[in-house]
């Protein structure tokens, strides 16, 4: 794979084709199934990603294939987010008849938290205490991602993720129960 990077840096057409063949369909499938984009938007984002990688690859060096994979997916996710924000800005704003109450953002967050159950409040606190990769594992598994998909994001072996997930889940359940019992 590092040879692929060298070929792309040389702007070799075969390397660009290989880049497309290696990542194009995977990125497309991810955009369609996980982000619910239509086909045209998904392909547009795939091509934007591949062209961006080709244009900026000279600025980077990659020690391993995993580092390059992470880079490709990071560029793609950034393009997805940009697309989402662009679509979000195109939404029509509707003016409310009620006047703004003057509540600060902090007070608004507290009022939202007061609407949550004690379990949910504890869950949020405990998840925020987890290491980033564990929190990502828990949240992605909750959204039915496969262990192979999750492994590409957190750079842990896919065959070990089930064990990590089960352990983290057990810790989470114990701490939520402990936290809720203290709150009651």
LUMKEKE-777461 format. One record per atom (N, C-alpha, C): residue in one letter; atom name; x, y, z. Coordinates in nm, 3 decimals, always signed. Example, Ala and Ser with C-alpha at 12.3 -4.5 7.8 and 13.67 -1.06 7.14 Angstrom:
# residues 2
(A; N; (+1.319; -0.569; +0.780))
(A; CA; (+1.230; -0.450; +0.780))
(A; C; (+1.320; -0.330; +0.780))
(S; N; (+1.285; -0.225; +0.708))
(S; CA; (+1.367; -0.106; +0.714))
(S; C; (+1.290; +0.003; +0.787))
END
This chain:
# residues 184
(X; N; (+0.083; -0.119; +0.000))
(X; CA; (+0.000; +0.000; +0.000))
(X; C; (+0.087; +0.125; +0.000))
(X; N; (+0.199; +0.120; +0.068))
(X; CA; (+0.287; +0.236; +0.068))
(X; C; (+0.337; +0.261; -0.075))
(X; N; (+0.351; +0.155; -0.154))
(X; CA; (+0.386; +0.171; -0.295))
(X; C; (+0.278; +0.249; -0.367))
(X; N; (+0.153; +0.227; -0.329))
(X; CA; (+0.041; +0.301; -0.387))
(X; C; (+0.059; +0.450; -0.361))
(X; N; (+0.098; +0.484; -0.241))
(X; CA; (+0.119; +0.624; -0.206))
(X; C; (+0.229; +0.684; -0.292))
(X; N; (+0.337; +0.610; -0.311))
(X; CA; (+0.447; +0.659; -0.395))
(X; C; (+0.400; +0.681; -0.538))
(X; N; (+0.319; +0.587; -0.589))
(X; CA; (+0.268; +0.601; -0.726))
(X; C; (+0.172; +0.719; -0.738))
(X; N; (+0.089; +0.740; -0.637))
(X; CA; (-0.003; +0.853; -0.640))
(X; C; (+0.075; +0.983; -0.637))
(X; N; (+0.181; +0.988; -0.557))
(X; CA; (+0.262; +1.109; -0.551))
(X; C; (+0.326; +1.140; -0.686))
(X; N; (+0.351; +1.037; -0.765))
(X; CA; (+0.406; +1.055; -0.900))
(X; C; (+0.294; +1.089; -0.999))
(X; N; (+0.169; +1.089; -0.952))
(X; CA; (+0.051; +1.114; -1.035))
(X; C; (+0.036; +1.009; -1.145))
(X; N; (+0.073; +0.887; -1.112))
(X; CA; (+0.060; +0.774; -1.203))
(X; C; (-0.088; +0.738; -1.220))
(X; N; (-0.135; +0.729; -1.345))
(X; CA; (-0.276; +0.702; -1.372))
(X; C; (-0.319; +0.565; -1.320))
(X; N; (-0.231; +0.467; -1.325))
(X; CA; (-0.265; +0.335; -1.273))
(X; C; (-0.286; +0.340; -1.122))
(X; N; (-0.209; +0.421; -1.053))
(X; CA; (-0.223; +0.433; -0.908))
(X; C; (-0.355; +0.500; -0.874))
(X; N; (-0.393; +0.598; -0.953))
(X; CA; (-0.521; +0.666; -0.930))
(X; C; (-0.636; +0.568; -0.950))
(X; N; (-0.626; +0.484; -1.053))
(X; CA; (-0.727; +0.381; -1.076))
(X; C; (-0.730; +0.282; -0.960))
(X; N; (-0.613; +0.243; -0.912))
(X; CA; (-0.606; +0.151; -0.799))
(X; C; (-0.666; +0.215; -0.673))
(X; N; (-0.640; +0.343; -0.653))
(X; CA; (-0.698; +0.415; -0.540))
(X; C; (-0.851; +0.411; -0.550))
(X; N; (-0.903; +0.436; -0.668))
(X; CA; (-1.047; +0.430; -0.689))
(X; C; (-1.100; +0.288; -0.664))
(X; N; (-1.033; +0.189; -0.721))
(X; CA; (-1.079; +0.051; -0.706))
(X; C; (-1.070; +0.003; -0.561))
(X; N; (-0.973; +0.053; -0.486))
(X; CA; (-0.955; +0.011; -0.347))
(X; C; (-1.057; +0.077; -0.254))
(X; N; (-1.084; +0.204; -0.275))
(X; CA; (-1.165; +0.279; -0.179))
(X; C; (-1.300; +0.326; -0.232))
(X; N; (-1.315; +0.341; -0.362))
(X; CA; (-1.435; +0.402; -0.418))
(X; C; (-1.564; +0.337; -0.375))
(X; N; (-1.576; +0.207; -0.394))
(X; CA; (-1.701; +0.138; -0.360))
(X; C; (-1.726; +0.133; -0.210))
(X; N; (-1.619; +0.123; -0.132))
(X; CA; (-1.634; +0.120; +0.013))
(X; C; (-1.688; +0.254; +0.063))
(X; N; (-1.629; +0.363; +0.014))
(X; CA; (-1.673; +0.496; +0.055))
(X; C; (-1.817; +0.521; +0.009))
(X; N; (-1.847; +0.479; -0.113))
(X; CA; (-1.981; +0.495; -0.168))
(X; C; (-2.083; +0.420; -0.080))
(X; N; (-2.052; +0.295; -0.048))
(X; CA; (-2.142; +0.215; +0.035))
(X; C; (-2.163; +0.277; +0.172))
(X; N; (-2.057; +0.330; +0.229))
(X; CA; (-2.066; +0.394; +0.359))
(X; C; (-2.159; +0.515; +0.352))
(X; N; (-2.143; +0.596; +0.248))
(X; CA; (-2.226; +0.716; +0.234))
(X; C; (-2.373; +0.680; +0.213))
(X; N; (-2.398; +0.575; +0.137))
(X; CA; (-2.535; +0.534; +0.108))
(X; C; (-2.602; +0.474; +0.232))
(X; N; (-2.533; +0.380; +0.297))
(X; CA; (-2.596; +0.304; +0.405))
(X; C; (-2.591; +0.374; +0.541))
(X; N; (-2.484; +0.444; +0.570))
(X; CA; (-2.473; +0.505; +0.703))
(X; C; (-2.520; +0.650; +0.708))
(X; N; (-2.509; +0.721; +0.595))
(X; CA; (-2.548; +0.862; +0.592))
(X; C; (-2.675; +0.884; +0.511))
(X; N; (-2.729; +0.780; +0.451))
(X; CA; (-2.854; +0.786; +0.375))
(X; C; (-2.851; +0.892; +0.264))
(X; N; (-2.739; +0.902; +0.195))
(X; CA; (-2.729; +0.994; +0.082))
(X; C; (-2.782; +0.927; -0.043))
(X; N; (-2.824; +1.009; -0.140))
(X; CA; (-2.864; +0.948; -0.266))
(X; C; (-2.739; +0.915; -0.348))
(X; N; (-2.756; +0.840; -0.456))
(X; CA; (-2.642; +0.790; -0.532))
(X; C; (-2.553; +0.901; -0.587))
(X; N; (-2.615; +1.005; -0.640))
(X; CA; (-2.537; +1.114; -0.699))
(X; C; (-2.453; +1.186; -0.595))
(X; N; (-2.512; +1.216; -0.482))
(X; CA; (-2.436; +1.281; -0.375))
(X; C; (-2.322; +1.193; -0.327))
(X; N; (-2.350; +1.064; -0.313))
(X; CA; (-2.247; +0.971; -0.265))
(X; C; (-2.130; +0.966; -0.361))
(X; N; (-2.157; +0.949; -0.491))
(X; CA; (-2.047; +0.943; -0.588))
(X; C; (-1.973; +1.076; -0.594))
(X; N; (-2.046; +1.186; -0.583))
(X; CA; (-1.982; +1.317; -0.584))
(X; C; (-1.882; +1.328; -0.469))
(X; N; (-1.922; +1.282; -0.350))
(X; CA; (-1.833; +1.287; -0.234))
(X; C; (-1.713; +1.193; -0.251))
(X; N; (-1.735; +1.077; -0.311))
(X; CA; (-1.624; +0.984; -0.335))
(X; C; (-1.521; +1.050; -0.425))
(X; N; (-1.568; +1.109; -0.535))
(X; CA; (-1.474; +1.172; -0.628))
(X; C; (-1.405; +1.293; -0.565))
(X; N; (-1.478; +1.372; -0.489))
(X; CA; (-1.416; +1.485; -0.419))
(X; C; (-1.304; +1.435; -0.327))
(X; N; (-1.332; +1.326; -0.257))
(X; CA; (-1.234; +1.269; -0.164))
(X; C; (-1.110; +1.222; -0.238))
(X; N; (-1.130; +1.146; -0.345))
(X; CA; (-1.015; +1.092; -0.419))
(X; C; (-0.932; +1.204; -0.480))
(X; N; (-0.997; +1.305; -0.536))
(X; CA; (-0.922; +1.418; -0.594))
(X; C; (-0.849; +1.496; -0.485))
(X; N; (-0.913; +1.513; -0.370))
(X; CA; (-0.848; +1.583; -0.259))
(X; C; (-0.722; +1.508; -0.215))
(X; N; (-0.733; +1.376; -0.205))
(X; CA; (-0.619; +1.294; -0.165))
(X; C; (-0.506; +1.308; -0.266))
(X; N; (-0.540; +1.303; -0.393))
(X; CA; (-0.439; +1.317; -0.498))
(X; C; (-0.371; +1.453; -0.490))
(X; N; (-0.449; +1.558; -0.461))
(X; CA; (-0.394; +1.694; -0.457))
(X; C; (-0.307; +1.722; -0.334))
(X; N; (-0.338; +1.658; -0.221))
(X; CA; (-0.265; +1.693; -0.098))
(X; C; (-0.169; +1.585; -0.051))
(X; N; (-0.161; +1.474; -0.121))
(X; CA; (-0.081; +1.361; -0.073))
(X; C; (+0.068; +1.396; -0.060))
(X; N; (+0.115; +1.493; -0.140))
(X; CA; (+0.256; +1.532; -0.131))
(X; C; (+0.291; +1.593; +0.003))
(X; N; (+0.191; +1.642; +0.075))
(X; CA; (+0.215; +1.706; +0.205))
(X; C; (+0.224; +1.606; +0.320))
(X; N; (+0.202; +1.478; +0.293))
(X; CA; (+0.195; +1.378; +0.399))
(X; C; (+0.288; +1.262; +0.371))
(X; N; (+0.324; +1.193; +0.478))
(X; CA; (+0.395; +1.066; +0.465))
(X; C; (+0.325; +0.968; +0.559))
(X; N; (+0.322; +0.842; +0.518))
(X; CA; (+0.249; +0.741; +0.592))
(X; C; (+0.342; +0.626; +0.626))
(X; N; (+0.345; +0.591; +0.754))
(X; CA; (+0.434; +0.484; +0.799))
(X; C; (+0.378; +0.347; +0.763))
(X; N; (+0.247; +0.333; +0.770))
(X; CA; (+0.186; +0.203; +0.747))
(X; C; (+0.061; +0.219; +0.661))
(X; N; (+0.011; +0.105; +0.618))
(X; CA; (-0.113; +0.103; +0.540))
(X; C; (-0.231; +0.153; +0.623))
(X; N; (-0.232; +0.120; +0.751))
(X; CA; (-0.340; +0.166; +0.839))
(X; C; (-0.344; +0.318; +0.850))
(X; N; (-0.228; +0.380; +0.854))
(X; CA; (-0.222; +0.526; +0.861))
(X; C; (-0.282; +0.587; +0.734))
(X; N; (-0.250; +0.528; +0.620))
(X; CA; (-0.305; +0.577; +0.493))
(X; C; (-0.457; +0.553; +0.489))
(X; N; (-0.502; +0.436; +0.533))
(X; CA; (-0.646; +0.409; +0.538))
(X; C; (-0.718; +0.511; +0.624))
(X; N; (-0.661; +0.539; +0.740))
(X; CA; (-0.719; +0.639; +0.829))
(X; C; (-0.726; +0.776; +0.765))
(X; N; (-0.621; +0.810; +0.690))
(X; CA; (-0.618; +0.938; +0.620))
(X; C; (-0.731; +0.946; +0.516))
(X; N; (-0.747; +0.840; +0.438))
(X; CA; (-0.851; +0.836; +0.335))
(X; C; (-0.988; +0.854; +0.398))
(X; N; (-1.014; +0.779; +0.505))
(X; CA; (-1.146; +0.788; +0.569))
(X; C; (-1.166; +0.921; +0.639))
(X; N; (-1.061; +0.979; +0.692))
(X; CA; (-1.072; +1.110; +0.756))
(X; C; (-1.111; +1.217; +0.654))
(X; N; (-1.046; +1.214; +0.537))
(X; CA; (-1.080; +1.309; +0.431))
(X; C; (-1.225; +1.288; +0.388))
(X; N; (-1.266; +1.163; +0.376))
(X; CA; (-1.403; +1.133; +0.334))
(X; C; (-1.504; +1.181; +0.438))
(X; N; (-1.478; +1.155; +0.565))
(X; CA; (-1.569; +1.199; +0.671))
(X; C; (-1.577; +1.351; +0.674))
(X; N; (-1.465; +1.418; +0.654))
(X; CA; (-1.467; +1.565; +0.649))
(X; C; (-1.554; +1.614; +0.534))
(X; N; (-1.543; +1.548; +0.419))
(X; CA; (-1.628; +1.584; +0.305))
(X; C; (-1.775; +1.558; +0.335))
(X; N; (-1.804; +1.447; +0.404))
(X; CA; (-1.943; +1.418; +0.443))
(X; C; (-1.997; +1.526; +0.536))
(X; N; (-1.915; +1.564; +0.632))
(X; CA; (-1.959; +1.669; +0.726))
(X; C; (-1.981; +1.802; +0.655))
(X; N; (-1.890; +1.836; +0.565))
(X; CA; (-1.907; +1.960; +0.489))
(X; C; (-2.035; +1.957; +0.407))
(X; N; (-2.063; +1.844; +0.346))
(X; CA; (-2.187; +1.827; +0.269))
(X; C; (-2.309; +1.843; +0.358))
(X; N; (-2.303; +1.782; +0.475))
(X; CA; (-2.414; +1.791; +0.570))
(X; C; (-2.437; +1.936; +0.611))
(X; N; (-2.329; +2.007; +0.644))
(X; CA; (-2.344; +2.146; +0.687))
(X; C; (-2.393; +2.235; +0.573))
(X; N; (-2.348; +2.207; +0.451))
(X; CA; (-2.395; +2.284; +0.335))
(X; C; (-2.545; +2.261; +0.315))
(X; N; (-2.590; +2.138; +0.328))
(X; CA; (-2.733; +2.109; +0.314))
(X; C; (-2.812; +2.170; +0.428))
(X; N; (-2.753; +2.171; +0.545))
(X; CA; (-2.820; +2.226; +0.662))
(X; C; (-2.843; +2.377; +0.645))
(X; N; (-2.746; +2.447; +0.585))
(X; CA; (-2.759; +2.591; +0.563))
(X; C; (-2.867; +2.623; +0.461))
(X; N; (-2.896; +2.529; +0.372))
(X; CA; (-2.997; +2.553; +0.270))
(X; C; (-3.139; +2.535; +0.322))
(X; N; (-3.153; +2.490; +0.447))
(X; CA; (-3.285; +2.475; +0.504))
(X; C; (-3.348; +2.611; +0.527))
(X; N; (-3.477; +2.617; +0.513))
(X; CA; (-3.547; +2.742; +0.531))
(X; C; (-3.575; +2.763; +0.679))
(X; N; (-3.542; +2.881; +0.729))
(X; CA; (-3.566; +2.913; +0.869))
(X; C; (-3.708; +2.965; +0.886))
(X; N; (-3.772; +2.921; +0.992))
(X; CA; (-3.908; +2.965; +1.022))
(X; C; (-3.903; +3.046; +1.149))
(X; N; (-3.959; +3.165; +1.144))
(X; CA; (-3.956; +3.253; +1.259))
(X; C; (-4.063; +3.211; +1.358))
(X; N; (-4.027; +3.206; +1.484))
(X; CA; (-4.122; +3.169; +1.588))
(X; C; (-4.196; +3.293; +1.636))
(X; N; (-4.317; +3.274; +1.679))
(X; CA; (-4.397; +3.386; +1.728))
(X; C; (-4.357; +3.427; +1.869))
(X; N; (-4.305; +3.331; +1.945))
(X; CA; (-4.266; +3.361; +2.082))
(X; C; (-4.133; +3.437; +2.082))
(X; N; (-4.118; +3.525; +2.177))
(X; CA; (-3.992; +3.598; +2.191))
(X; C; (-3.892; +3.510; +2.264))
(X; N; (-3.764; +3.536; +2.239))
(X; CA; (-3.658; +3.462; +2.306))
(X; C; (-3.666; +3.490; +2.455))
(X; N; (-3.654; +3.388; +2.534))
(X; CA; (-3.673; +3.403; +2.678))
(X; C; (-3.552; +3.461; +2.750))
(X; N; (-3.439; +3.472; +2.683))
(X; CA; (-3.321; +3.528; +2.746))
(X; C; (-3.247; +3.428; +2.833))
(X; N; (-3.275; +3.302; +2.818))
(X; CA; (-3.208; +3.198; +2.896))
(X; C; (-3.069; +3.175; +2.836))
(X; N; (-2.971; +3.168; +2.923))
(X; CA; (-2.835; +3.144; +2.875))
(X; C; (-2.823; +3.000; +2.825))
(X; N; (-2.719; +2.977; +2.746))
(X; CA; (-2.696; +2.843; +2.691))
(X; C; (-2.673; +2.741; +2.802))
(X; N; (-2.602; +2.781; +2.906))
(X; CA; (-2.575; +2.691; +3.018))
(X; C; (-2.704; +2.653; +3.090))
(X; N; (-2.791; +2.753; +3.113))
(X; CA; (-2.919; +2.724; +3.178))
(X; C; (-3.006; +2.635; +3.091))
(X; N; (-2.999; +2.657; +2.960))
(X; CA; (-3.076; +2.575; +2.866))
(X; C; (-3.030; +2.430; +2.870))
(X; N; (-2.896; +2.409; +2.878))
(X; CA; (-2.843; +2.273; +2.888))
(X; C; (-2.888; +2.206; +3.017))
(X; N; (-2.888; +2.282; +3.127))
(X; CA; (-2.932; +2.226; +3.254))
(X; C; (-3.079; +2.189; +3.249))
(X; N; (-3.160; +2.272; +3.183))
(X; CA; (-3.302; +2.239; +3.174))
(X; C; (-3.323; +2.116; +3.086))
(X; N; (-3.241; +2.100; +2.982))
(X; CA; (-3.249; +1.980; +2.900))
(X; C; (-3.208; +1.857; +2.981))
(X; N; (-3.104; +1.872; +3.062))
(X; CA; (-3.060; +1.761; +3.147))
(X; C; (-3.166; +1.724; +3.248))
(X; N; (-3.239; +1.824; +3.298))
(X; CA; (-3.343; +1.794; +3.397))
(X; C; (-3.455; +1.712; +3.335))
(X; N; (-3.471; +1.717; +3.203))
(X; CA; (-3.572; +1.638; +3.134))
(X; C; (-3.526; +1.494; +3.114))
(X; N; (-3.395; +1.470; +3.128))
(X; CA; (-3.341; +1.336; +3.109))
(X; C; (-3.361; +1.253; +3.235))
(X; N; (-3.368; +1.124; +3.214))
(X; CA; (-3.379; +1.033; +3.327))
(X; C; (-3.244; +1.027; +3.399))
(X; N; (-3.245; +0.986; +3.525))
(X; CA; (-3.118; +0.973; +3.598))
(X; C; (-3.021; +0.876; +3.529))
(X; N; (-3.076; +0.770; +3.469))
(X; CA; (-2.991; +0.674; +3.398))
(X; C; (-2.919; +0.741; +3.281))
(X; N; (-2.992; +0.825; +3.208))
(X; CA; (-2.934; +0.891; +3.091))
(X; C; (-2.826; +0.991; +3.133))
(X; N; (-2.850; +1.062; +3.239))
(X; CA; (-2.751; +1.158; +3.289))
(X; C; (-2.623; +1.084; +3.329))
(X; N; (-2.641; +0.974; +3.402))
(X; CA; (-2.526; +0.893; +3.444))
(X; C; (-2.453; +0.835; +3.323))
(X; N; (-2.530; +0.787; +3.227))
(X; CA; (-2.471; +0.730; +3.107))
(X; C; (-2.384; +0.831; +3.034))
(X; N; (-2.434; +0.953; +3.018))
(X; CA; (-2.356; +1.057; +2.950))
(X; C; (-2.226; +1.086; +3.026))
(X; N; (-2.235; +1.096; +3.158))
(X; CA; (-2.116; +1.125; +3.239))
(X; C; (-2.012; +1.014; +3.227))
(X; N; (-2.057; +0.891; +3.235))
(X; CA; (-1.965; +0.777; +3.232))
(X; C; (-1.903; +0.761; +3.094))
(X; N; (-1.982; +0.777; +2.989))
(X; CA; (-1.926; +0.768; +2.853))
(X; C; (-1.818; +0.874; +2.831))
(X; N; (-1.840; +0.993; +2.886))
(X; CA; (-1.740; +1.099; +2.872))
(X; C; (-1.611; +1.068; +2.946))
(X; N; (-1.615; +0.976; +3.042))
(X; CA; (-1.495; +0.938; +3.115))
(X; C; (-1.415; +0.830; +3.043))
(X; N; (-1.477; +0.761; +2.947))
(X; CA; (-1.409; +0.656; +2.873))
(X; C; (-1.301; +0.715; +2.782))
(X; N; (-1.202; +0.634; +2.751))
(X; CA; (-1.103; +0.675; +2.651))
(X; C; (-1.176; +0.693; +2.517))
(X; N; (-1.120; +0.778; +2.430))
(X; CA; (-1.187; +0.807; +2.303))
(X; C; (-1.219; +0.682; +2.224))
(X; N; (-1.124; +0.590; +2.214))
(X; CA; (-1.146; +0.473; +2.131))
(X; C; (-1.254; +0.382; +2.189))
(X; N; (-1.262; +0.376; +2.323))
(X; CA; (-1.367; +0.294; +2.385))
(X; C; (-1.505; +0.356; +2.365))
(X; N; (-1.510; +0.488; +2.380))
(X; CA; (-1.637; +0.558; +2.359))
(X; C; (-1.682; +0.540; +2.214))
(X; N; (-1.587; +0.551; +2.120))
(X; CA; (-1.618; +0.530; +1.978))
(X; C; (-1.668; +0.389; +1.954))
(X; N; (-1.602; +0.292; +2.013))
(X; CA; (-1.644; +0.152; +2.002))
(X; C; (-1.787; +0.134; +2.052))
(X; N; (-1.816; +0.186; +2.169))
(X; CA; (-1.949; +0.170; +2.228))
(X; C; (-2.056; +0.236; +2.141))
(X; N; (-2.030; +0.357; +2.097))
(X; CA; (-2.130; +0.431; +2.021))
(X; C; (-2.150; +0.371; +1.882))
(X; N; (-2.042; +0.329; +1.817))
(X; CA; (-2.056; +0.271; +1.683))
(X; C; (-2.124; +0.135; +1.690))
(X; N; (-2.095; +0.056; +1.794))
(X; CA; (-2.160; -0.074; +1.808))
(X; C; (-2.308; -0.054; +1.836))
(X; N; (-2.342; +0.051; +1.909))
(X; CA; (-2.484; +0.081; +1.936))
(X; C; (-2.558; +0.117; +1.807))
(X; N; (-2.484; +0.161; +1.706))
(X; CA; (-2.544; +0.194; +1.577))
(X; C; (-2.529; +0.080; +1.477))
(X; N; (-2.499; -0.039; +1.528))
(X; CA; (-2.492; -0.162; +1.448))
(X; C; (-2.380; -0.163; +1.344))
(X; N; (-2.269; -0.095; +1.372))
(X; CA; (-2.152; -0.107; +1.286))
(X; C; (-2.090; -0.244; +1.312))
(X; N; (-2.029; -0.301; +1.212))
(X; CA; (-1.960; -0.428; +1.231))
(X; C; (-1.825; -0.399; +1.299))
(X; N; (-1.768; -0.504; +1.358))
(X; CA; (-1.639; -0.487; +1.424))
(X; C; (-1.531; -0.450; +1.323))
(X; N; (-1.542; -0.499; +1.201))
(X; CA; (-1.444; -0.465; +1.096))
(X; C; (-1.450; -0.316; +1.063))
(X; N; (-1.572; -0.262; +1.053))
(X; CA; (-1.587; -0.119; +1.026))
(X; C; (-1.531; -0.036; +1.141))
(X; N; (-1.561; -0.077; +1.262))
(X; CA; (-1.514; -0.003; +1.379))
(X; C; (-1.362; -0.007; +1.388))
(X; N; (-1.304; -0.122; +1.355))
(X; CA; (-1.158; -0.138; +1.362))
(X; C; (-1.086; -0.037; +1.274))
(X; N; (-1.146; -0.003; +1.161))
(X; CA; (-1.081; +0.093; +1.071))
(X; C; (-1.077; +0.234; +1.131))
(X; N; (-1.163; +0.262; +1.228))
(X; CA; (-1.166; +0.395; +1.289))
(X; C; (-1.081; +0.403; +1.416))
(X; N; (-1.077; +0.295; +1.491))
(X; CA; (-1.008; +0.304; +1.620))
(X; C; (-0.873; +0.233; +1.619))
(X; N; (-0.838; +0.172; +1.508))
(X; CA; (-0.706; +0.112; +1.489))
(X; C; (-0.673; +0.008; +1.596))
(X; N; (-0.770; -0.078; +1.620))
(X; CA; (-0.752; -0.193; +1.708))
(X; C; (-0.788; -0.316; +1.624))
(X; N; (-0.732; -0.433; +1.657))
(X; CA; (-0.764; -0.552; +1.578))
(X; C; (-0.912; -0.588; +1.588))
(X; N; (-0.975; -0.613; +1.474))
(X; CA; (-1.118; -0.643; +1.470))
(X; C; (-1.153; -0.767; +1.551))
(X; N; (-1.063; -0.865; +1.553))
(X; CA; (-1.094; -0.988; +1.626))
(X; C; (-1.090; -0.969; +1.778))
(X; N; (-1.034; -0.859; +1.825))
(X; CA; (-1.031; -0.830; +1.968))
(X; C; (-1.142; -0.735; +2.012))
(X; N; (-1.207; -0.671; +1.917))
(X; CA; (-1.306; -0.569; +1.952))
(X; C; (-1.425; -0.623; +2.029))
(X; N; (-1.465; -0.745; +2.000))
(X; CA; (-1.578; -0.803; +2.073))
(X; C; (-1.546; -0.814; +2.222))
(X; N; (-1.423; -0.855; +2.252))
(X; CA; (-1.381; -0.866; +2.392))
(X; C; (-1.377; -0.727; +2.456))
(X; N; (-1.315; -0.630; +2.386))
(X; CA; (-1.310; -0.493; +2.438))
(X; C; (-1.451; -0.439; +2.460))
(X; N; (-1.540; -0.466; +2.366))
(X; CA; (-1.677; -0.417; +2.375))
(X; C; (-1.749; -0.477; +2.494))
(X; N; (-1.739; -0.608; +2.511))
(X; CA; (-1.808; -0.674; +2.622))
(X; C; (-1.756; -0.623; +2.757))
(X; N; (-1.625; -0.604; +2.767))
(X; CA; (-1.568; -0.552; +2.893))
(X; C; (-1.615; -0.409; +2.920))
(X; N; (-1.609; -0.325; +2.817))
(X; CA; (-1.651; -0.185; +2.833))
(X; C; (-1.800; -0.178; +2.866))
(X; N; (-1.878; -0.262; +2.803))
(X; CA; (-2.023; -0.266; +2.829))
(X; C; (-2.050; -0.304; +2.974))
(X; N; (-1.978; -0.403; +3.024))
(X; CA; (-1.995; -0.446; +3.163))
(X; C; (-1.959; -0.333; +3.259))
(X; N; (-1.847; -0.265; +3.233))
(X; CA; (-1.806; -0.153; +3.317))
(X; C; (-1.912; -0.043; +3.312))
(X; N; (-1.961; -0.017; +3.194))
(X; CA; (-2.063; +0.088; +3.177))
(X; C; (-2.189; +0.055; +3.256))
(X; N; (-2.236; -0.067; +3.246))
(X; CA; (-2.356; -0.108; +3.319))
(X; C; (-2.335; -0.096; +3.470))
(X; N; (-2.221; -0.144; +3.518))
(X; CA; (-2.194; -0.137; +3.662))
(X; C; (-2.189; +0.007; +3.711))
(X; N; (-2.120; +0.093; +3.635))
(X; CA; (-2.107; +0.233; +3.678))
(X; C; (-2.238; +0.308; +3.669))
(X; N; (-2.319; +0.279; +3.568))
(X; CA; (-2.451; +0.345; +3.557))
(X; C; (-2.538; +0.302; +3.674))
(X; N; (-2.540; +0.174; +3.704))
(X; CA; (-2.621; +0.126; +3.819))
(X; C; (-2.574; +0.188; +3.949))
(X; N; (-2.442; +0.198; +3.966))
(X; CA; (-2.386; +0.259; +4.087))
(X; C; (-2.424; +0.407; +4.094))
(X; N; (-2.411; +0.476; +3.984))
(X; CA; (-2.442; +0.619; +3.977))
(X; C; (-2.592; +0.644; +4.004))
(X; N; (-2.677; +0.564; +3.944))
(X; CA; (-2.822; +0.581; +3.961))
(X; C; (-2.862; +0.554; +4.106))
(X; N; (-2.802; +0.452; +4.166))
(X; CA; (-2.837; +0.421; +4.305))
(X; C; (-2.795; +0.536; +4.398))
(X; N; (-2.687; +0.604; +4.366))
(X; CA; (-2.644; +0.720; +4.446))
(X; C; (-2.738; +0.837; +4.426))
(X; N; (-2.789; +0.853; +4.302))
(X; CA; (-2.876; +0.966; +4.269))
(X; C; (-3.014; +0.952; +4.334))
(X; N; (-3.054; +0.827; +4.359))
(X; CA; (-3.190; +0.804; +4.415))
(X; C; (-3.189; +0.809; +4.563))
END
